[in-house]
Amino acid sequence: MPRTPTLADVVRAAIDARLLDVHTSLPARVVRYDAARCLVDAAPLVRAPVVDEQGRVTYTQLPVVPNVPVAFPQGGGFRLTFPLAVGDTVWLSFSEASLERWLQFGGEVSPEDPRRFALTDAVALPGVRALAGGDAVTAASEDGCVLELVGGSAKLRLKAGGTVELGTSGAQALALASKVATELGTLKAAISAAPVLTGDGGAVFKAALVSALAAWPSSVASARVGTDS
């Protein structure tokens, strides 16, 4: 004979059933990106459990969440943005209160809607990746902050101490225009001061030019962006 549920069983079942409608955060795939308003339509990638009257659990796909604001890094008057593509993965974070009036007016608002942790009140954080498959995370740099084109050769690396490097291997340091201009000015002055003797076929001038070029520094890269040293 099946056991008669106790009051605790009934309360626990009611709480569990209610929690099925509480959403906190989930990975999702971008199905549409509105670059003008920085909004995405995103399809959750983890199915939701459904419990029938017999207590059997099945899983169903959650609906696409439309018009989700993208939370690009921003603060202190600065912002970092980049294009999103259909198929990109984002992390959806669901608000404990309705975001509708806050998104419309900003500032401090009263939600004027009792819904909590709803699918419709989400914010998308780009960049999350699975540990396997096409979205697998590759090794991150251990010696600096890297901005790179995924699958491409473009890379910008900011290393400890302020050194900035360009290129796939990170072997080329960034040169400031002022640093290059200074070295070119020195070379120009050396060439201008080189003597020219009549009848020697330019041999003296050639020697002076070769000497000036030999003194050209092996690198005109600046050790730090924002300085000329």
C-alpha positions as CSV (number, residue, x, y, z in Angstrom):
1,M,0.0,0.0,0.0
2,P,1.3,3.5,-0.8
3,R,2.2,5.6,2.1
4,T,-0.1,8.4,3.0
5,P,1.8,11.7,2.5
6,T,2.5,13.6,5.7
7,L,2.0,17.3,6.1
8,A,5.8,17.8,5.7
9,D,5.6,15.8,2.4
10,V,2.8,18.0,1.1
11,V,4.7,21.2,2.1
12,R,7.9,20.0,0.6
13,A,6.2,19.0,-2.7
14,A,4.5,22.4,-2.9
15,I,7.8,24.2,-2.4
16,D,9.6,22.0,-5.0
17,A,6.8,22.7,-7.5
18,R,7.0,26.4,-6.9
19,L,10.8,26.4,-7.3
20,L,10.4,25.0,-10.8
21,D,9.1,28.4,-11.8
22,V,12.0,30.3,-10.1
23,H,14.8,31.1,-12.5
24,T,18.3,32.3,-11.4
25,S,20.8,31.9,-14.2
26,L,21.4,29.7,-17.3
27,P,23.6,29.6,-20.3
28,A,21.9,30.5,-23.6
29,R,22.6,30.8,-27.3
30,V,22.1,34.0,-29.2
31,V,19.4,33.6,-31.9
32,R,19.2,37.4,-32.7
33,Y,21.3,40.4,-32.0
34,D,20.1,44.0,-32.2
35,A,23.4,46.0,-32.3
36,A,21.6,49.3,-32.3
37,R,20.0,48.7,-28.9
38,C,22.4,46.0,-27.6
39,L,19.7,43.5,-27.1
40,V,19.6,39.7,-27.8
41,D,17.0,37.0,-28.2
42,A,18.5,34.0,-26.4
43,A,17.5,30.3,-26.3
44,P,18.3,28.7,-22.9
45,L,20.7,25.7,-23.3
46,V,19.6,23.8,-20.2
47,R,16.2,22.1,-20.3
48,A,13.8,22.6,-17.4
49,P,12.5,19.7,-15.3
50,V,8.7,18.9,-15.3
51,V,7.2,16.7,-12.7
52,D,3.9,14.9,-13.4
53,E,1.3,13.8,-10.8
54,Q,3.0,10.5,-10.3
55,G,6.3,12.3,-9.5
56,R,8.0,11.3,-12.8
57,V,10.4,13.9,-14.1
58,T,10.8,14.8,-17.7
59,Y,12.7,17.7,-19.3
60,T,11.4,20.4,-21.6
61,Q,13.1,23.1,-23.6
62,L,12.6,26.6,-22.2
63,P,11.3,29.3,-24.7
64,V,13.5,31.9,-26.3
65,V,13.9,34.9,-24.1
66,P,13.4,38.1,-26.3
67,N,15.0,41.5,-26.0
68,V,17.5,40.8,-23.3
69,P,19.9,43.7,-22.5
70,V,23.6,42.8,-23.0
71,A,25.7,43.7,-20.0
72,F,28.9,44.9,-21.7
73,P,31.7,45.9,-19.2
74,Q,31.3,49.6,-18.3
75,G,32.2,52.0,-15.6
76,G,33.9,55.3,-14.8
77,G,33.0,56.8,-18.2
78,F,34.5,53.9,-20.2
79,R,32.8,51.0,-22.0
80,L,34.0,47.8,-23.8
81,T,31.8,46.6,-26.6
82,F,32.2,44.0,-29.4
83,P,29.9,42.5,-32.0
84,L,27.8,39.4,-31.0
85,A,26.9,36.8,-33.6
86,V,24.0,34.3,-33.8
87,G,25.3,31.2,-32.1
88,D,27.4,32.9,-29.5
89,T,26.9,31.8,-25.9
90,V,25.8,34.2,-23.2
91,W,25.0,33.8,-19.5
92,L,21.4,34.8,-18.7
93,S,21.0,36.2,-15.2
94,F,17.3,36.5,-14.0
95,S,16.3,39.4,-11.8
96,E,14.5,38.8,-8.4
97,A,12.1,41.6,-9.4
98,S,10.5,42.9,-12.6
99,L,13.0,44.9,-14.7
100,E,10.5,46.4,-17.0
101,R,10.1,49.8,-15.4
102,W,13.8,50.1,-14.5
103,L,14.8,49.4,-18.1
104,Q,12.3,52.0,-19.3
105,F,13.1,54.8,-16.9
106,G,16.4,53.9,-15.1
107,G,17.2,55.2,-11.6
108,E,15.3,53.9,-8.6
109,V,11.8,52.5,-9.4
110,S,9.0,50.5,-8.0
111,P,8.5,47.4,-10.1
112,E,4.6,47.6,-9.9
113,D,4.5,43.9,-10.8
114,P,4.7,41.1,-8.3
115,R,6.6,38.6,-10.6
116,R,10.0,37.4,-9.3
117,F,12.8,35.5,-11.0
118,A,10.9,35.4,-14.3
119,L,12.3,34.4,-17.6
120,T,11.4,37.8,-19.1
121,D,13.6,39.7,-16.6
122,A,17.0,38.6,-17.8
123,V,20.3,40.3,-18.5
124,A,22.9,38.6,-20.9
125,L,26.5,38.4,-20.0
126,P,28.6,37.5,-23.1
127,G,31.7,35.3,-22.9
128,V,30.7,32.1,-21.1
129,R,31.8,28.9,-22.7
130,A,31.3,25.2,-22.2
131,L,34.4,23.1,-21.3
132,A,34.0,20.8,-24.3
133,G,32.9,21.0,-28.0
134,G,33.1,24.0,-30.3
135,D,32.7,26.5,-27.4
136,A,35.5,25.0,-25.4
137,V,37.7,27.5,-23.6
138,T,41.3,27.7,-24.7
139,A,44.2,28.4,-22.3
140,A,44.2,32.0,-21.0
141,S,47.3,34.1,-20.8
142,E,49.1,33.9,-17.5
143,D,51.3,37.0,-18.0
144,G,48.9,39.7,-19.2
145,C,45.5,40.9,-20.4
146,V,44.9,39.8,-24.0
147,L,42.4,41.1,-26.6
148,E,42.3,38.8,-29.6
149,L,40.3,37.8,-32.6
150,V,39.1,34.2,-31.9
151,G,40.5,31.9,-34.6
152,G,42.5,34.8,-36.1
153,S,45.9,36.3,-36.0
154,A,45.0,39.7,-34.5
155,K,46.1,40.0,-30.8
156,L,46.9,42.8,-28.4
157,R,48.6,42.0,-25.1
158,L,49.0,44.3,-22.1
159,K,51.6,42.8,-19.8
160,A,52.7,43.6,-16.3
161,G,54.7,46.8,-16.1
162,G,52.8,48.4,-18.9
163,T,54.4,46.8,-22.0
164,V,52.0,46.4,-24.9
165,E,52.6,43.8,-27.6
166,L,51.0,43.1,-31.0
167,G,50.8,40.0,-33.1
168,T,50.0,36.3,-32.7
169,S,53.2,35.5,-30.9
170,G,53.3,38.7,-28.9
171,A,56.9,39.3,-29.9
172,Q,56.4,42.7,-31.4
173,A,56.3,45.6,-28.9
174,L,54.2,48.6,-29.7
175,A,56.0,51.8,-30.8
176,L,54.8,55.3,-30.1
177,A,54.7,57.7,-33.0
178,S,56.8,60.2,-31.0
179,K,59.5,57.6,-30.3
180,V,59.7,56.8,-34.0
181,A,59.7,60.5,-35.0
182,T,62.6,61.2,-32.6
183,E,64.7,58.4,-34.1
184,L,63.9,59.5,-37.6
185,G,64.8,63.0,-36.7
186,T,68.2,61.9,-35.4
187,L,68.8,59.9,-38.6
188,K,67.8,62.8,-40.8
189,A,70.1,65.2,-39.0
190,A,73.0,62.8,-39.4
191,I,72.4,62.5,-43.1
192,S,72.0,66.2,-43.5
193,A,75.4,66.8,-41.8
194,A,77.2,64.2,-43.9
195,P,79.9,65.9,-46.1
196,V,79.8,65.7,-49.9
197,L,83.1,65.9,-51.7
198,T,83.4,66.8,-55.4
199,G,84.9,64.0,-57.5
200,D,84.6,61.1,-55.1
201,G,81.4,59.7,-56.6
202,G,79.5,60.1,-53.4
203,A,81.8,57.7,-51.4
204,V,82.1,59.9,-48.4
205,F,78.3,60.6,-48.3
206,K,77.6,56.8,-48.6
207,A,80.0,56.1,-45.7
208,A,78.3,58.7,-43.6
209,L,74.8,57.3,-44.5
210,V,75.9,53.7,-43.7
211,S,77.3,54.9,-40.4
212,A,74.1,56.7,-39.5
213,L,72.0,53.6,-40.3
214,A,74.3,51.4,-38.3
215,A,73.5,53.6,-35.3
216,W,69.8,53.1,-35.8
217,P,68.4,51.4,-32.6
218,S,67.5,47.7,-32.9
219,S,64.1,48.6,-31.5
220,V,62.1,51.8,-31.5
221,A,59.3,50.3,-29.4
222,S,58.3,52.1,-26.3
223,A,58.5,50.2,-23.1
224,R,55.3,51.8,-21.9
225,V,52.4,53.2,-23.8
226,G,51.9,56.9,-22.8
227,T,55.7,57.5,-22.4
228,D,58.4,58.3,-24.8
229,S,61.0,56.1,-23.1
